[in-house]
Amino acid sequence: MANAKQVSGKLEWRINVPDGTSNVLLPESDRLVNKAWLWLKGLLCGPILIIWRFLYKAWNLGVAEPKKAIHGVKLGLCLLIVSCFYYMRPLYDGVGGNAMWAVMTVVVVFESTVGATLCKCFNRAIGTFLAGSLALGVQSIAEKSGETFQPIIIGISVFVLASVATFSRFIPSVKTRFDYGAMIFILTFSLVTVSGYRVEKLFEMAYQRLSTIAIGTSLCIFITMVFCPIWAGSGLHDLIVRNLEKLADSLDGCVGEYFKDDKTKLGNEEDPSKRMQGYKCVLNSKATEEVMANLAKWEPAHGRFNFRHPWKQYLKIGTSMRKCAYCIEALNSCINSEIQAPDYLKKHLSDVCMLLSTNSSEVLKELVITMKTLTKSSKIDLLIEEMNLAVQKLQDSLNSLPDSFIGPTVSTLQAPNDANKETITKTAIPSLMEVFPLASLVYLLIEIAARTEGIADAVDQLAGLAEFELAMDENSKQKKPTSNSTSDIQHHETMETLPKV
């Protein structure tokens, strides 16, 4: 219902709403003005708000990953230097109008890592050189064959070589390392042969383009290796180390979550589920590992890594970790399963399961230390032996379950009285259903231990191929100065017993 009131000489209309309040009805002109103002405000503030949010996200990304910001600065510096071939007359006269090819080369070959930049520079240089050489040879043969056959020979050569080069890109070994070079070969050969039919100074044009590409690739290699270099090999190594840490944390988190009671808290973490989900990073890192391993092969010796460092072995370590991560994923599903084992069964196996989980995670953490320090661990064999002993204890505890819990039920199944057979079967099925979830978890823990040993073998192979040094034991480090001090005391006593001259 609408009511009219006289307010300061104006007629004001109000409408009553069901909740007991009333709203003012504005005139049509005022409503149009308000709508126009809101539209204008959204038109002006909307783009500003979008730009502000974009800049805020960009700033956070640069703070979180400064390597990306450094890559942008390095590319800008490289383009600034190469553009001098246009700004300075002596340099421009040396390469002519083909100076733009140097700028284009920088844009297409400059990558964030040293390995990626070297790979693209090598592919572009070799592809351009081979295509230019073949194009000049084909053009020379075509010119000698006469004007009639010249376009035919050029067309057939373009068809054959482009088809062969395109097909080669499907070969796995070529696609992995020389896919970009094959594409550059097709582009350069087609441009030189086709344009050479109308251009008189073909050799000079090919020489200028090759020289500008050489300038661009050399500048890219220099900038990416001298100014804050980002190595694909170091990135691959750090990725494997982080995945090992996440694998150990996920194993501890899953088993601890399964056997905890309502009064138990797993550490002081704000989000323990995030720690448990770390295995997913291991499962999703296969493509990244393969790309980084291929790029690391192009890089020279850097940091702690030699020129012939076995980067391929990192892929085997990653494969072993993913096998273990699949078991942890199945282990995580046991936690979220609707069918859970009773508390008395969990209590019976909780200690041995936690022991095996702890020993397995200790092996993984020791492998993390091995990878970080690039040294052979002196106690990894002992940790693996303790893990295998924990597996044996868990198997013994599992074998004791039928005697203590299922044994009476199974024995009643063998009773001769057929009248109680149906009742006995219904009793046995719940007993078996209680044991199966816990038995699945025990099997997964044993399988995780076996696959953890497989990771240790892969890391040990890497240590042998890369010639890791043997890590000094802490006990030997502490005993060494003691032995030296003892020998010094004995030497001092001997000197005292000598007659004085």
C-alpha positions in Angstrom: 0.0 0.0 0.0 1.3 3.4 -1.0 0.9 6.5 1.2 1.5 10.2 0.4 3.1 12.6 2.8 3.8 16.3 2.6 7.6 16.7 3.3 9.2 20.2 3.1 6.7 21.4 0.5 7.0 18.3 -1.7 4.8 15.3 -2.0 6.6 12.1 -1.0 5.3 8.7 -1.8 6.1 5.7 0.4 5.3 2.0 -0.1 4.9 -0.5 2.7 6.8 -3.7 2.5 5.8 -7.0 4.3 8.5 -6.7 7.0 6.8 -3.6 8.4 9.1 -0.9 6.9 8.5 1.5 4.1 10.5 2.7 1.1 10.4 6.0 -0.5 9.2 6.1 -4.1 11.4 8.5 -6.1 10.1 10.4 -9.1 10.9 9.1 -12.5 13.4 12.0 -13.2 15.3 11.3 -10.0 15.5 7.6 -10.7 16.9 8.3 -14.2 19.5 10.6 -12.7 20.5 7.9 -10.1 20.8 5.3 -12.8 22.9 7.6 -15.0 25.2 8.4 -12.1 25.7 4.7 -11.2 26.4 3.9 -14.9 28.9 6.7 -15.2 30.5 5.6 -11.9 30.8 2.0 -13.1 32.2 3.2 -16.4 34.9 5.3 -14.8 35.8 3.1 -11.8 35.5 -0.3 -13.5 38.6 -0.1 -15.7 40.6 1.5 -12.9 39.6 -1.3 -10.6 40.5 -3.9 -13.2 43.9 -2.4 -13.8 44.6 -2.1 -10.1 43.7 -5.8 -9.6 46.0 -6.8 -12.5 48.9 -4.8 -11.1 48.3 -6.2 -7.7 48.4 -9.8 -9.0 51.5 -9.0 -11.2 53.3 -7.6 -8.1 52.5 -10.7 -6.1 53.7 -12.9 -8.9 56.9 -11.0 -9.1 57.5 -11.2 -5.4 56.7 -14.9 -5.2 58.7 -15.9 -8.3 61.4 -13.2 -9.0 62.9 -15.4 -11.8 60.0 -14.4 -14.0 60.5 -10.7 -13.4 64.3 -11.2 -14.1 63.5 -12.9 -17.4 61.4 -10.0 -18.5 64.2 -7.5 -17.7 66.8 -9.7 -19.5 64.6 -9.8 -22.7 64.1 -6.1 -22.6 67.9 -5.6 -22.3 68.6 -7.9 -25.2 66.1 -6.1 -27.4 67.6 -2.8 -26.4 71.1 -3.8 -27.5 70.0 -5.5 -30.7 67.9 -2.5 -31.7 71.2 -0.5 -31.9 71.7 -2.0 -35.3 68.9 0.2 -36.5 69.7 3.3 -34.4 73.4 3.5 -35.3 74.3 4.2 -38.9 77.6 2.2 -39.0 75.9 -0.9 -37.7 72.9 -0.4 -40.0 75.1 0.0 -43.0 76.9 -3.3 -42.1 73.8 -5.5 -42.1 71.4 -3.4 -44.2 67.7 -3.7 -43.9 68.0 -7.2 -42.7 68.7 -5.9 -39.2 65.1 -6.7 -38.4 66.0 -10.4 -38.5 68.2 -9.9 -35.5 65.3 -8.4 -33.6 63.0 -11.2 -34.7 65.6 -13.8 -33.6 65.9 -12.4 -30.1 62.1 -12.4 -29.7 61.7 -16.1 -30.8 64.7 -17.7 -29.3 65.1 -16.0 -25.9 63.8 -18.3 -23.2 63.8 -18.2 -19.4 66.4 -20.9 -18.9 69.8 -21.3 -20.3 69.1 -24.7 -21.7 66.0 -23.6 -23.6 67.8 -20.6 -25.0 70.8 -22.7 -26.1 68.5 -25.3 -27.7 66.6 -22.7 -29.7 69.7 -20.8 -30.7 71.4 -24.0 -31.9 68.3 -25.1 -33.8 67.8 -21.7 -35.4 71.5 -21.4 -36.5 71.8 -24.9 -37.8 68.4 -24.9 -39.5 69.1 -21.5 -41.2 72.6 -22.6 -42.3 71.5 -25.9 -43.8 68.4 -24.5 -45.4 70.4 -21.5 -46.8 73.1 -23.7 -48.2 70.7 -26.1 -49.8 68.6 -23.3 -51.2 71.7 -21.7 -52.8 72.6 -25.0 -54.3 69.2 -25.7 -55.7 69.0 -22.1 -57.1 72.3 -22.6 -58.8 71.2 -25.8 -60.4 67.9 -24.3 -61.4 69.5 -21.3 -63.1 71.8 -23.6 -65.2 68.8 -25.6 -66.4 67.2 -22.7 -68.2 64.2 -20.5 -67.7 61.8 -23.3 -68.6 62.9 -25.8 -66.0 63.9 -23.3 -63.3 60.5 -22.9 -61.6 59.9 -26.7 -62.0 63.1 -27.6 -60.2 62.5 -25.1 -57.5 58.9 -26.3 -56.9 59.9 -29.9 -56.8 62.8 -29.2 -54.3 60.4 -27.2 -52.0 57.9 -30.0 -52.1 60.4 -32.8 -51.4 62.4 -31.1 -48.7 59.4 -29.6 -46.9 57.7 -33.0 -46.9 60.7 -34.8 -45.5 61.5 -32.2 -42.9 57.8 -32.1 -41.8 57.8 -35.9 -41.5 61.0 -35.9 -39.5 59.2 -33.8 -36.8 57.1 -36.9 -35.9 60.2 -38.9 -35.1 60.5 -38.9 -31.3 64.2 -38.3 -31.1 64.0 -35.4 -33.6 60.9 -34.0 -32.0 62.5 -33.9 -28.6 65.6 -31.9 -29.5 65.3 -30.6 -33.1 61.6 -29.8 -33.6 62.2 -26.1 -33.7 65.2 -26.5 -36.1 63.1 -28.5 -38.5 60.5 -25.8 -38.6 63.2 -23.1 -39.2 64.7 -25.3 -41.9 61.3 -25.4 -43.8 60.7 -21.7 -43.3 64.2 -20.6 -44.4 64.5 -23.0 -47.4 61.1 -21.9 -48.7 61.8 -18.2 -48.3 65.2 -18.3 -49.9 64.3 -20.6 -52.9 61.0 -18.8 -53.7 62.3 -15.3 -53.3 65.5 -16.2 -55.2 63.5 -16.7 -58.3 62.9 -12.9 -58.5 66.0 -11.6 -56.5 69.3 -11.1 -58.3 71.7 -10.8 -55.4 70.5 -14.0 -53.6 73.9 -14.8 -52.1 74.2 -11.4 -50.5 70.7 -11.6 -49.1 71.4 -15.0 -47.6 74.6 -13.9 -46.1 73.1 -10.8 -44.5 70.2 -12.8 -43.0 72.6 -15.5 -41.7 74.9 -12.8 -40.1 72.0 -11.0 -38.4 70.6 -14.3 -37.0 74.1 -15.1 -35.8 74.2 -11.7 -34.1 70.8 -12.3 -32.4 71.6 -15.8 -31.2 75.0 -14.8 -29.8 73.5 -11.9 -28.0 70.8 -14.1 -26.5 73.3 -16.7 -25.3 75.5 -14.0 -23.8 72.7 -12.3 -21.9 71.1 -15.4 -20.6 74.3 -16.9 -19.3 76.0 -13.8 -17.8 73.1 -11.9 -16.2 71.4 -13.9 -13.5 71.4 -17.2 -15.3 68.5 -19.6 -14.7 69.6 -23.2 -15.2 67.2 -25.9 -16.2 69.4 -28.5 -14.6 69.4 -26.8 -11.2 65.6 -26.4 -11.6 65.2 -30.1 -12.3 67.4 -31.0 -9.3 65.4 -28.8 -7.0 62.1 -30.1 -8.3 63.1 -33.7 -7.5 64.3 -32.7 -4.0 61.0 -30.9 -3.3 59.0 -33.9 -4.5 60.9 -36.2 -2.2 60.1 -33.9 0.7 56.4 -33.8 -0.2 56.3 -37.5 -0.6 57.7 -38.0 2.9 55.3 -35.5 4.4 52.3 -37.0 2.6 53.1 -40.5 3.9 53.5 -39.2 7.5 50.3 -37.2 7.2 48.1 -40.0 5.8 49.1 -42.7 8.3 49.0 -40.3 11.2 45.5 -39.1 10.1 44.3 -42.7 9.8 45.4 -43.8 13.3 44.8 -40.6 15.2 42.0 -40.5 17.8 39.7 -37.5 18.5 42.0 -36.2 21.2 45.1 -36.3 19.1 46.3 -33.4 17.0 48.9 -33.8 14.3 51.4 -31.1 15.0 50.7 -27.4 15.0 50.0 -27.0 11.3 47.2 -24.7 10.2 46.2 -26.9 7.3 47.4 -30.5 7.7 45.3 -31.6 4.7 47.6 -29.5 2.4 50.6 -31.5 3.7 48.8 -34.8 3.0 48.0 -33.7 -0.6 51.7 -33.1 -1.5 51.8 -36.4 -3.4 49.7 -34.8 -6.1 52.6 -32.6 -7.1 54.7 -35.7 -7.7 52.0 -37.2 -9.9 51.6 -34.0 -12.0 55.3 -33.3 -12.5 56.1 -35.9 -15.2 55.9 -33.5 -18.2 57.9 -30.8 -16.4 60.6 -33.3 -15.5 60.9 -34.5 -19.1 61.1 -31.0 -20.5 63.7 -29.8 -18.0 65.8 -33.0 -18.4 65.9 -32.4 -22.2 66.9 -28.8 -21.8 69.5 -29.6 -19.1 71.4 -31.7 -21.7 72.2 -28.5 -23.7 73.7 -26.6 -20.7 77.4 -26.4 -19.9 78.8 -27.2 -16.5 77.4 -25.0 -13.9 77.4 -24.9 -10.1 77.8 -28.4 -8.7 76.9 -30.1 -11.9 79.4 -31.3 -14.5 79.0 -31.1 -18.3 78.1 -34.8 -18.6 75.9 -34.9 -15.5 73.4 -37.8 -15.8 70.2 -35.8 -16.2 68.4 -38.8 -17.7 68.7 -40.6 -14.3 66.5 -37.9 -12.8 63.6 -39.2 -14.9 64.1 -42.7 -13.4 64.0 -41.2 -9.9 60.8 -39.3 -10.9 59.2 -42.5 -12.2 60.0 -44.3 -9.0 58.5 -41.5 -6.9 55.3 -41.6 -9.0 55.0 -45.3 -8.3 55.2 -44.6 -4.6 52.8 -41.6 -4.9 50.1 -43.8 -6.5 50.2 -46.0 -3.4 50.0 -43.0 -1.2 47.0 -41.8 -3.2 45.3 -45.2 -2.5 46.3 -44.9 1.1 44.6 -41.5 1.2 41.4 -43.0 -0.1 41.4 -45.5 2.8 41.1 -42.5 5.1 38.1 -41.1 3.3 36.4 -44.5 2.8 33.0 -44.9 4.3 33.9 -48.4 5.5 36.3 -48.1 8.4 37.9 -50.7 10.6 36.8 -50.8 14.3 39.0 -49.0 16.9 40.1 -52.2 18.5 41.6 -53.5 15.3 43.3 -50.1 14.6 44.7 -50.1 18.1 46.2 -53.6 17.5 48.2 -52.5 14.5 48.6 -48.8 15.1 52.1 -49.0 16.6 53.6 -51.2 13.9 52.0 -49.2 11.1 53.2 -46.0 12.5 56.7 -47.5 12.9 56.8 -48.6 9.3 55.5 -45.2 8.1 58.1 -43.4 10.2 60.9 -45.7 8.9 59.8 -45.2 5.3 59.6 -41.4 5.6 63.1 -41.4 7.3 64.5 -43.2 4.2 62.9 -40.6 2.0 64.2 -37.7 4.1 67.7 -39.2 4.1 67.5 -39.3 0.3 66.6 -35.6 0.4 69.8 -34.9 2.3 71.7 -37.0 -0.3 70.3 -35.0 -3.2 70.8 -31.7 -1.5 74.4 -32.3 -0.5 75.3 -34.5 -3.6 77.0 -37.0 -1.3 76.5 -40.7 -0.7 74.7 -41.3 2.6 76.6 -43.5 5.2 73.4 -44.6 6.9 70.9 -45.2 4.1 71.6 -48.9 4.2 70.8 -49.0 8.0 67.6 -47.1 7.5 66.5 -49.4 4.7 67.3 -52.4 7.0 65.2 -50.9 9.8 62.4 -50.3 7.3 62.5 -54.0 6.2 62.4 -55.1 9.9 59.3 -52.9 10.4 57.7 -54.6 7.4 58.4 -58.0 9.0 56.9 -56.9 12.3 53.8 -55.6 10.5 53.4 -58.9 8.7 53.7 -60.8 12.0 51.1 -58.6 13.6 48.8 -59.1 10.7 49.1 -62.8 10.9 48.1 -62.7 14.5 44.8 -61.1 13.7 42.9 -64.2 12.6 43.8 -66.0 15.9 42.7 -63.2 18.1 39.7 -61.7 16.3 38.5 -63.9 13.3 39.6 -67.2 14.7 36.4 -68.0 16.8 34.2 -67.0 13.9 36.1 -69.1 11.4 36.1 -72.1 13.7 32.3 -71.8 14.0 32.0 -72.0 10.2 33.3 -75.6 10.5 30.5 -76.6 12.9 28.6 -79.7 11.7 25.2 -78.3 12.6 23.7 -77.1 9.3 20.8 -75.4 11.0 23.0 -72.5 12.3 24.9 -72.2 9.0 23.0 -69.1 7.9 23.5 -67.4 11.2 27.2 -68.2 11.3 27.7 -66.9 7.7 26.0 -63.5 8.6 28.3 -63.3 11.7 31.4 -64.1 9.7 30.8 -61.5 6.9 30.8 -58.5 9.3 34.0 -59.8 10.9 35.7 -60.0 7.5 34.4 -56.6 6.5 35.9 -55.2 9.6 39.3 -56.6 8.7 39.4 -55.8 5.0 39.9 -52.0 5.3 42.8 -52.4 7.7 44.3 -55.2 5.7 44.2 -53.0 2.6 46.0 -50.3 4.5 48.6 -52.8 5.7 49.2 -54.0 2.2 49.6 -50.5 0.9 52.2 -49.7 3.6 54.2 -52.7 2.7 54.0 -51.8 -1.0 55.1 -48.2 -0.2 58.1 -49.6 1.7 59.1 -51.7 -1.3 58.7 -48.7 -3.7 60.6 -46.5 -1.3 63.5 -48.9 -1.6 63.2 -48.6 -5.4 63.6 -44.8 -5.0 66.7 -45.4 -2.9 68.1 -47.6 -5.6 67.5 -45.0 -8.3 69.2 -42.3 -6.2 72.1 -44.7 -5.5 72.5 -45.2 -9.3 72.6 -41.4 -9.7 75.2 -41.1 -7.0 77.3 -43.7 -8.9 76.9 -42.1 -12.3 77.5 -38.5 -11.0 80.4 -39.7 -8.7 79.0 -38.4 -5.5 81.5 -38.2 -2.6 80.9 -40.3 0.5 79.4 -38.2 3.3 81.4 -38.1 6.5 79.7 -39.6 9.5 79.0 -37.3 12.3 80.5 -39.7 14.8 83.7 -39.9 12.9 83.9 -36.1 12.7 83.6 -35.9 16.5 86.1 -38.7 17.1 88.7 -37.3 14.7 89.8 -34.3 16.8 89.9 -36.6 19.9 92.4 -38.9 18.2 94.5 -36.0 17.1 94.6 -34.5 20.6 95.6 -37.9 22.1 98.5 -38.2 19.6 99.6 -34.6 20.5 99.7 -35.6 24.2 101.7 -38.7 23.5 104.1 -36.6 21.4 104.5 -34.0 24.2 105.2 -36.8 26.8 107.8 -38.3 24.5 109.5 -34.9 24.0 109.6 -34.5 27.8 111.4 -37.8 28.3 114.2 -36.8 25.9 117.3 -35.5 27.6 117.8 -31.7 27.4 120.9 -30.5 25.6 
